Amino acid sequence: MSTTSTTGTTAVARASEARAARGNVRAYLLYVAGKIGGAAVSLFAVLVTSFFLFRIIPGDPVKAMTHGMPTSAEQMATLRRQFGLDKPMWQQFTDYCAGALSGDLGMSYQFRAPVGDLILQKVPATLLLTGVAVVIYSAIGLWLGTRSAWRHGSLGDKLNTGVALTLWSVPGFWLGLLLIITFSVGIGPVPGMFPTGGMESGNESGFAYVADVAHHMVLPVLTLVAVGYAQTLLVMRSSLLDEMGNDYLTTARAKGLRDDVVRRRHAVPNALLPTVTMVFINLGHVAAGSILVETVFSWPGLGGLFYQALSVPDLPLVQGLFVVFAGAMIVMNLLADLLYPLLDPRVGR
């Protein structure tokens, strides 16, 4: 009788666990579906915004392309017809959406080349620069933010927070210009040690080429790291401070766990959600790069290409880059949302 009762209880418990597991899976799938649906709506909104936003930029693309060249009215009309600028606005919009959904971002006015090909040519340089910067400043910001929060009120915390607040308020392009003046041109006793811009000298190969590219990367990476780590530090510090007053940390200490174990295993994982969002958004910035920093350092990436496109304006190229930049942010934000339930099971339930 006792054995039968125990077996029945075990079966009921297993059935209950199985139902709970199925319920959790169903809840997570609904959560994922909702997030993917929201991302799809956001991408469509980006398409709409990218089309109409850049139509209000002053200037005639055809006149800009033919500036300084003798061009008749018939030739101007031919160019407008060639680029579809003679069509009604609604038809231009539907053609643009249909092309974007099929992967065709149009033809660049100034380069006379497919926008997708132009973007792909510039992606490696941007990924190299901003990818290295994001990895460095995320690691530094998480480490310093954790230490500052755990020792809040100390001299180190005040120093870290003060420096971070100062750097966070500094425009990246202005800091880049200061670094160029100081370390490229040279000022006072400081000699010019780094190139003023570009990605390479153009006459190196093999390991010398790698060293040359790394030499050109120092100042732009330093600019991005100085501004980016400050934001990561402050967000991580604030999140961890919110967690430090919770009872579960007191319980962990009462169990005899060392302070660094309490911080590493209990406090930091629960404080990661806001920081994870920011890290993934920063990963989205890897695709966008930093337009002003790339322009200041003449870095041949997507940021510099976007600046060139705006100066014409080259509408297909501007729109294509805007979609790529915004799309990368939406995708990374979606990945962060999908990661949340793995870090905190309460999310999505």
Residue, then its C-alpha position, 0 to 999 in steps of 0.5 A: m500500500s505504501t509503495t503504491s501510494t509513493t509510486g502514485t505520488t511520483a507519477v503525479a509529480r512527474a506529470s505536474e513537472a511535464r505540464a509546467a515544462r510544456g507551459n514554459v515552452r509555450a510561454y517562451l514560444l509566444y514570447v519569441a513570436g511576439k518579439i519577432g512580430g514587433a521586430a518585423v513591424s519595426l523593420f517596415a517602419v524603417l522602410v517607410t521612414s527611410f523613404f520619406l525622411f530623405r525626400i525632405i533633404p534640400g537639393d536636387p540629386v540630378k542637378a548635384m550629379t551634373h554640377g559643373m557640366p553642361t547639361s540640357a533640359e532633355q538630358m536632365a529629364t532623361l536622368r530623372r527618368q533613368f533613376g525613376l525620379d519622374k514617377p509619382m511618389w506613391q509609385q517610387f515608394t512601392d518600387y522601393c519597398a518591393g526592391a528592398l524586400s527582395g534585397d535590391l537597394g537600388m542604384s547609387y546616383q553618384f557611383r553608378a553602382p548597386v547600393g548593396d555592392l557599395i555597402l558590402q565593400k565598406v563593411p569589412a573596414t567598419l566591422l574591424l574598427t567598431g568591432v574591436a572597439v565594442v569588444i574592448y569597451s564592453a569588457i572594460g566597462l563591465w569590469l570597472g562598473t562592477r568594481s565601482a558598484w561593489r565598492h561604492g563611495s570609495l575613492g576608486d568609485k568616485l574617480n571612475t564615475g567622474v571620469a566616465l561622466t566626463l567622457w560620456s558627455v564629450p562628443g566623439f568627433w571632438l575627442g577625435l580631433l583632440l587626439i589628432i592634434t595631440f598625437s598625430v600632428g604633435i603638440g609641445p613635447v608630444p611628437g606626432m606618433f600616429p597617422t591623421g587618417g585612413m586605414e593603411s599607408g598603401n605600400e605594405s604587405g604581409f605582417a607589415y600590412v597588419a601592423d600598419v592597419a593596427h597603427h592606423m586604428v589606434l586613435p579611432v579605436l581609442t576615441l570609440v573606447a573612451v566614449g563607449y566604456a563610460q556608458t557601459l560602466l555607468v549602466m552596469r554600476s547603476s544596475l548592480l547598485d539596485e541589486m545590492g540591497n536585496d535579501y538574497l545577497t544577505t542570505a548568500r553571505a550568511k551561508g559563508l560564501r566569500d564576497d567575490v563569490v557573492r558578487r560573481r555568482h549572485a549579484v552580477p548575473n541579476a544585474l546584467l539585463p540592462t547591460v546586456t541590452m546595451v551591449f547588444i545595441n552596441l553590437g548593432h552599432v558595429a554595422a553602423g560604425s560611428i559616422l562622425v568618428e569615421t569621417v574625422f579619421s577618414w576611415p573607409g567604412l560605412g560611416g564615411l560612405f553615409y557622409q558622402a551619400l548625404s552630401v549629394p544627396d544620393l537618395p538610394l545610397v542614403q536609404g540603403l545605409f539607413v535601412v542597414f544601420a536601423g536593421a542591425m539595431i533591430v536585430m541586435n535588440l531582438l537577440a537581446d530580448l530572446l536572451y533575457p529569459l535565459l538570464d532571468p526565467r521570470v521574463g516572458r512568463 
